[in-house]
Amino acid sequence: MLQPVVRRTWAPRGQTPILRQWDRRDRLSTISALTVAPHRRRFGLYWAPYPHNIRSAEVLRFLKALRRHIPYGFTLIWDRHRPHWAKSVQNWLAARKRIVVEWLPPYAPDLNPVECVWSHTKYGDLANFAPDCLRTLEHAVVTSLSQTRSQRDLFEGFFHGAGLEV
C-alpha cells in the first residue's frame, strides 16, 4: 500500500504532475469491520493496522476487541481470506454462541461492503498520495477511516453497493 494509487488530475497545460516514488518492500495491512445496529440502524467502523501481513493471531486479537465493543453478539460476513479459516480462529468462534459466521462466495469482493470502504479510502481519499514512510501512510489511512466513520450516507452506499439492504 506504499505505492501511490495514481489517478487523473488537473494541471496547467505543459506542466505534467509527477509523483516521485521508489520501489518499497514494507507494507501496511489493515483488518476492518463494518457494523450495523439492527434497531437504530447505527453504523460503526472498526479497524486495526499492522506493519505486516495479517495472520490468525491478528484476526483473533481483532475479534476479541470487537466482542468487547459488541458484547451481545454479532454476525460476521466474511470473505474466504486464509486467516479466517485458521483452526485457532474457528475454535474461538465455535466457543462463542453469540457470534454467527456467514461466508461470502469465493472471489466475490463486489458482495463485501468492507471492500467499498477500502475502495473509497484508496481511490478517493488517498489517490495520488505518495507517502515517504509507513508512519505517514498509517496516519493518512487512520485519518481517512476516521472521517469515513462519521458519514452515514457513505455507509448506506457501501451496503447498497454490495447489494445489501440496511
C-alpha positions as CSV (number, residue, x, y, z in Angstrom):
1,M,0.0,0.0,0.0
2,L,3.0,2.3,0.0
3,Q,2.8,2.6,-3.8
4,P,0.6,5.5,-4.7
5,V,-2.7,5.0,-6.5
6,V,-2.3,7.3,-9.5
7,R,-5.5,9.0,-10.6
8,R,-6.2,11.6,-13.2
9,T,-5.7,15.1,-12.0
10,W,-5.8,18.7,-13.3
11,A,-2.6,20.6,-14.0
12,P,-1.7,23.7,-16.0
13,R,-1.0,22.9,-19.7
14,G,2.5,21.7,-20.2
15,Q,3.2,21.0,-16.5
16,T,2.5,17.3,-16.1
17,P,2.3,16.4,-12.4
18,I,5.0,14.0,-11.2
19,L,4.7,11.6,-8.2
20,R,8.1,10.7,-7.1
21,Q,8.1,7.2,-5.6
22,W,10.5,4.3,-5.3
23,D,10.0,0.6,-5.1
24,R,9.1,-0.2,-1.4
25,R,9.0,-3.6,0.3
26,D,7.4,-2.6,3.6
27,R,3.7,-2.8,3.9
28,L,0.7,-1.7,5.9
29,S,-2.1,-4.3,6.3
30,T,-5.4,-3.4,8.0
31,I,-8.2,-5.6,9.2
32,S,-11.6,-3.9,9.4
33,A,-15.3,-4.4,10.2
34,L,-18.4,-2.6,9.3
35,T,-21.3,-2.8,11.8
36,V,-25.0,-2.0,11.7
37,A,-27.1,-1.9,14.9
38,P,-30.3,-3.6,13.7
39,H,-32.8,-1.5,15.7
40,R,-31.4,2.0,15.4
41,R,-29.6,1.5,12.1
42,R,-26.4,3.0,13.6
43,F,-23.3,2.3,11.6
44,G,-19.8,1.5,13.0
45,L,-16.4,1.1,11.5
46,Y,-13.6,-0.7,13.4
47,W,-10.1,-1.3,12.2
48,A,-6.6,-2.3,13.3
49,P,-3.4,-1.6,11.2
50,Y,-0.4,-3.9,11.2
51,P,3.0,-3.4,9.6
52,H,3.0,-6.9,8.2
53,N,0.6,-9.4,6.7
54,I,-2.4,-10.3,8.8
55,R,-2.3,-13.8,10.2
56,S,-4.6,-15.7,12.5
57,A,-3.2,-14.1,15.7
58,E,-4.2,-10.7,14.4
59,V,-7.6,-11.9,13.4
60,L,-8.2,-13.3,16.9
61,R,-7.0,-10.1,18.6
62,F,-9.3,-8.1,16.4
63,L,-12.3,-10.4,17.1
64,K,-11.7,-10.2,20.8
65,A,-11.6,-6.4,20.7
66,L,-14.8,-6.4,18.5
67,R,-16.5,-8.6,21.0
68,R,-15.6,-6.1,23.8
69,H,-17.3,-3.3,21.8
70,I,-20.3,-5.5,20.8
71,P,-20.8,-7.9,23.8
72,Y,-24.3,-9.1,22.9
73,G,-23.2,-10.9,19.8
74,F,-22.9,-10.2,16.1
75,T,-22.9,-11.8,12.7
76,L,-19.7,-11.9,10.7
77,I,-20.0,-11.8,7.0
78,W,-16.6,-13.0,5.9
79,D,-14.7,-13.4,2.7
80,R,-12.5,-16.5,2.4
81,H,-9.2,-15.0,3.3
82,R,-6.9,-17.6,4.6
83,P,-6.5,-16.3,8.3
84,H,-10.3,-16.5,8.6
85,W,-10.1,-20.3,8.1
86,A,-7.3,-20.9,10.7
87,K,-8.0,-23.6,13.3
88,S,-7.4,-21.2,16.2
89,V,-9.9,-18.7,14.8
90,Q,-12.5,-21.4,14.0
91,N,-12.1,-22.9,17.5
92,W,-12.5,-19.5,19.2
93,L,-15.6,-18.7,17.1
94,A,-17.1,-22.2,17.8
95,A,-16.9,-21.5,21.6
96,R,-18.9,-18.3,21.2
97,K,-22.6,-18.9,20.8
98,R,-23.5,-15.2,20.1
99,I,-21.2,-14.9,17.1
100,V,-22.6,-16.2,13.8
101,V,-20.4,-16.6,10.7
102,E,-21.8,-16.3,7.2
103,W,-19.3,-16.9,4.4
104,L,-19.3,-14.9,1.1
105,P,-18.8,-16.9,-2.0
106,P,-15.2,-17.2,-3.3
107,Y,-13.9,-14.4,-5.5
108,A,-16.9,-12.0,-4.7
109,P,-15.4,-8.7,-3.5
110,D,-18.4,-6.9,-5.0
111,L,-20.6,-8.5,-2.3
112,N,-18.5,-7.3,0.6
113,P,-19.3,-3.8,1.8
114,V,-15.9,-3.5,3.6
115,E,-14.3,-3.6,0.1
116,C,-16.3,-0.5,-0.7
117,V,-14.7,1.2,2.4
118,W,-11.2,0.3,1.1
119,S,-12.0,1.4,-2.4
120,H,-13.2,4.8,-1.0
121,T,-10.0,5.1,1.1
122,K,-7.6,4.1,-1.6
123,Y,-9.1,5.6,-4.8
124,G,-10.8,8.6,-3.1
125,D,-9.1,10.0,-0.1
126,L,-5.6,8.6,-0.8
127,A,-5.5,8.9,-4.6
128,N,-2.2,10.5,-5.8
129,F,-0.8,10.3,-2.3
130,A,2.8,9.2,-2.2
131,P,3.9,8.6,1.5
132,D,7.5,8.7,2.3
133,C,7.3,6.2,5.2
134,L,5.0,3.7,6.8
135,R,4.1,6.1,9.7
136,T,2.9,8.7,7.2
137,L,0.8,6.2,5.4
138,E,-0.7,4.8,8.6
139,H,-1.6,8.4,9.7
140,A,-3.3,9.1,6.4
141,V,-5.3,5.8,6.4
142,V,-6.4,6.4,10.0
143,T,-7.4,9.9,9.2
144,S,-9.4,8.7,6.1
145,L,-11.2,6.0,8.1
146,S,-12.0,8.4,11.0
147,Q,-13.6,10.8,8.5
148,T,-15.5,8.0,6.8
149,R,-16.7,6.7,10.2
150,S,-18.8,9.8,10.7
151,Q,-20.5,9.8,7.2
152,R,-23.8,7.9,7.5
153,D,-24.7,8.3,3.8
154,L,-21.4,6.7,2.8
155,F,-22.1,3.7,4.9
156,E,-25.5,3.3,3.4
157,G,-23.9,3.5,-0.1
158,F,-21.3,0.8,0.9
159,F,-24.1,-1.6,1.8
160,H,-26.3,-0.8,-1.2
161,G,-23.3,-1.1,-3.5
162,A,-22.8,-4.6,-2.2
163,G,-26.5,-5.4,-2.8
164,L,-27.4,-5.5,0.9
165,E,-30.5,-3.8,2.4
166,V,-29.9,-1.9,5.6
